[in-house]
Amino acid sequence: MHITQLNRECLLHLFSFLDKNSRKSLAKTCHKLLEVFQDPLLWSLLNFHSPVELKKDNFILGPALKYLSICWYSERVKMCNIEDWMKNNFQKDFCNRHENTVNDFLTEVCNRCPNLLSLTLSGCGHVTDNCILLLLKNCPNLKTLKLENCVRITDQTLEAVILYGGSLRTLHVDFCRNVTQTGLERVREKCPLVILKAERSANMIPDNKPEKKLVLEKASRKLVQL
């Protein structure tokens, strides 16, 4: 029996064992397999390992998407996590190339994937509070939100969780240096059903603009003198 003689359910099952690139390659062989590749039911789980992968056409976004993970563990993540005002021209140029990539992608998820249950973002240094707010509003069934080393995430995201995360049961904000202890305590108070994990976040040094940093340094020197 030729593979194209299998019914739709069998083909979907076979495709489910392949990674995104392999699915795309197989879909190029004939029209029937291309139709299977384009079936939203095939794309309930998506894993990405760099922002570059988000721009490829080897996947489909649709209402069947339930689990999404974007985890960037490259050494280049460190560059994106440097405070904007401290970056040199080379670092700024590198970051500008993909500054909006993840945010734009998540906006598409908001528009096309209302049934999302789980989102994991790791090393996504350009993801903003506004993007997470929009996602919480448009994906009301979201149960798990894991943010790791996302330096632009602040207490505004925690407030969005309180206001719009009615279905949320797991929240991780690990190594997010601009999240405060006050914000975490508000989540614990307002959302007692949420399992909250914030490894190191509130204990890390938050971003400070140069003028704010100078004021803090002066205050520290005064305390030392006293």
PyMOL commands that set and color helices and strands:
alter all, ss='L'
color gray80, all
select helices_A, chain A and resi 3-5+8-15+20-27+31-37+40-42+51-55+76-80+84-86+89-96+101-112+129-138+155-164+181-190+201-203+210-225
alter helices_A, ss='H'
color red, helices_A
select strands_A, chain A and resi 45-48+67-71+118-122+144-148+170-174+195-197
alter strands_A, ss='S'
color yellow, strands_A
deselect
rebuild
show_as cartoon
